[in-house]
Every structure is written in structure tokens, then in C-alpha cells.
Amino acid sequence: RTLLGRALGLDLPPEARAQVCAASTALLALSNEGELARSLYHEALDIVHALEEAGNLAEAQLDAVRSGVYSHAHVGLGHPDDLELRVMVAGELHRLGVEDPELAWEAAFVRAEAAMVQAEPDVLDEQLVALRKLTPLVPGRPRDFGLALVEAGSLMLFGDLDGAEAAAAVALDIGLRHYPESCASTIYG
């Protein structure tokens, strides 16, 4: 938290500050500082909007900032009041991820989460197909855990409680392979 405070205290160009604010949500969202994470993510979104309005960056530069900020939406926009923003960001990630499997995965994951909250079974099915296709293509973060969580949530939403319970157990096992128990259990929660 001390290093984050120092980073946020630096006089950074707006595009760098947006990246720091967005990335900080991954550090804070699963702590007792969820509101700070949300606030910093909203600041990052505000910076993106200001950069768009200013028109000083080339579209490719703006897309790089958007990608860096939007790729943290799954932790930055977890509050119920942020549901519309989640859907909007998922659409932008989808646009940005046409040639980028990692951004396409993020788009499908964020949109799947929103579809579960909004009880949109057709949208959820569509996003699950995308996640299943994209998960093996994306190195880096353990995407299999995210996919397993969405699959378990989908089964629960559709009323298959026994299937959801079994899928949730699989998701937790996957999470424990990638994260410390406290982190996996919090995400699984």
C-alpha cells in the first residue's frame, strides 16, 4: 500500500496515471479497501474520457490506454451501481480485442459477469462459448479459474444447483492451484 501511495503521488502524465489507477484495483479490490479500488478505477475511466475529449493522442495511443484501463474492469467495476459501466466496458474490450485474444477474453468475462447479474441467458451462453474458445489461447493470468467460476455461476443461474455445486468445487480447486488459499477463497466467495 505504501508503494501504491507513492506511485499515486507522482506527477505522472495522464495516460500513465490512468494505468496506475486501474492496475491498483487488482491490489485493493480483494482487500478491505474495495471502495478505494472502485474510486481509483473510476478515476482511470475519467482520465480516459478526458483524453478522448482532449483529442491530443492518436487513436492507437488512446486504444492502448483504453486497453490497459478496461482490462481491469473485472475488479474495478464490481459494485452493483457499476453494472451499466461493465456492459459498456465489455463492449469496448470486444472492439479492442478483435485481434487480441487476451482483450477478447476480458471482454467475454466482464460481459458474462454482467449477463449473470442481469439474468440474460442467451448473452451468458454466447460469452461462455467465447471464454471456452479463448481460455487456451491466453497465457498469463490463470484464465481457467475465471472460466470455471463463470461456468459454475451459469449453472446456478439456470437452476442446476447440483451441477453448480460440483462446478464450484472444481473452480475452487483450480483457484487453489494458482493462488494462496486466502485469495482463491475470496475470489471464489
N, C-alpha and C positions, 0 to 999 in steps of 0.2 A: 504494500500500500504506500510505503514511503517513496519508492521509486516511481510509482504511478503519479503521486503528488508532485514529484519533481518534474516529471515529463509534462504534466498538465500545466505546470508553472512556467515552462519555457516559452519564449516568444517564437512560436512556430508559424510558418506560412499556413494559411487556412486549410489547404489540402492535406498537409501533414497533421495539423490539429484534428481534422475530421477523422483521419486514420487512427490516431491515438485514442480519441474518444470512443470510437466504435470498437477498437480492439480491447479496450479496458472492460467492456461489458463481459467478455469471457472470464475475466478475473473476478468480477464483482457479482455477477448475476446469481451465482450459486452460493453466495455468502449472505450475511445478514445486511448487506448493503445493496439490495436489489433496487431500491428507489434511486440510489446514486447511479447505478448502472443504467437504469432507464433514462435518467436525466442526461447522462453523458451521451447516450445513443441518440436522444432527441437533439442534443446539441450538434452531433455529427450530421444528422439529417438537415438541420437548419443551415449548417455550413454548406452542404451540397446544394441546397436550394439557393443560397446566396451566390455561390459560384456560378450556378446556372444563370441567375439573373444578371450577374456582372458581365458575363459574356467574354471574359478575358482569357479563358482557356480554350484550346482546340477541343473538338468533340471527343477525340481519342483520349486526351488528358482527363476530361470530365468523366468519361466512361471508366477510366482507371480508378478515379476517386470513388465514383458510384459503386464499382465492384468491391472495392475494399471496405466501404461502409456497409453496403447492403448484405455482404456475406456474413455479417454478424447479427442479422435480424432475428435469427432463431433464439438468441439470448437477449438482444436489446429490446425486442418488442413482445415480451411475454405477458405484459399487463393486459387485462381484458379490454381496457379502453383503447388499446393499440391495434385491435383486430383489423380495422379498415386499412391502417398503415401496413400491416402484414401482407394483406392481399395486394396492395399497390406495389410494395417492395418485391413480392414474389413475381409480379408481372414484369417489373424492371429487370430482375435477375434472369427471368426467362429470356427477355430480349437480349441481355448482355451475354447469356450463356449459350447462344446458338452454336458457337464453335468451341465452347469451353465446358467440358463435362463437369468440372468442379462447380462452376456457377450454375449450370443446369441442375445439378444435384441439389444445390442450395435452394434454387427456385422451387423444385418439386417438394422438398422437405418443408419449407416455410408455407407453401400453398396447401400441403397435406395437413399440416397442423391447423391452419385456418379452416379447412374443409371439415375437420373433425369437430371443431367448435361450432361451426355453422350448420352441422349435420347435412352436408352436401355429399351424398354417397357417390354420385357419378364423378364429381371432381376428385374425391378421395381415391376412387378406383383408378382414375387416369393418372394421378400422381404416384400411386403405388406401382403402376406399370413402369413409369419413368424411373422411380427410385430403384426398382429391381434391375432395370437395364443399366443404369448409370453407376450403381454401387461398385461393381467390379472394375470400373474404368477410372475410379478416382482414388489416387494414393493420398497419403497424408492422414488426416484425422480418421478415426475408425468409423466409417460410414455404415458399416454393418450394424452397429449399435443403433444408430438413428433409424435405419430401415426396420430393424426388429421392433423398436418402440412404436413406429407408425403402424406396422402390421398388427401388433397387439391392440393398439387403440382402435384400429379399424374393425377388428373382430368384436371388440366390446361395443362399439357404436352400432354394429349390425345385429347385436343381440346374441352372439355366440360367446356366452360367458365362459364356458368350459374351454373353448379354443383360445379365448383371450387370456385366460389364466395360464394355460400352457405356453402361449406365445410370450407372455410377460416373463415367465420363468426363464425362457430361452434368452430373452432380451437382457435380463439381469446377468445371466451367465456370460453373455457376450460383453456386457459393460464391465464386469469384474476382470475380464481378460485384458482390458485396455486401461482401466482407471483404478485408482485406490478405492477401497470399499466405500469410504465416506462420499466420494464424488459420484461413483456409479449409483449408489443408493439414492443420492439426492436427485440425480437426473432421472432415475427410474421412478422415483417417488410418486 
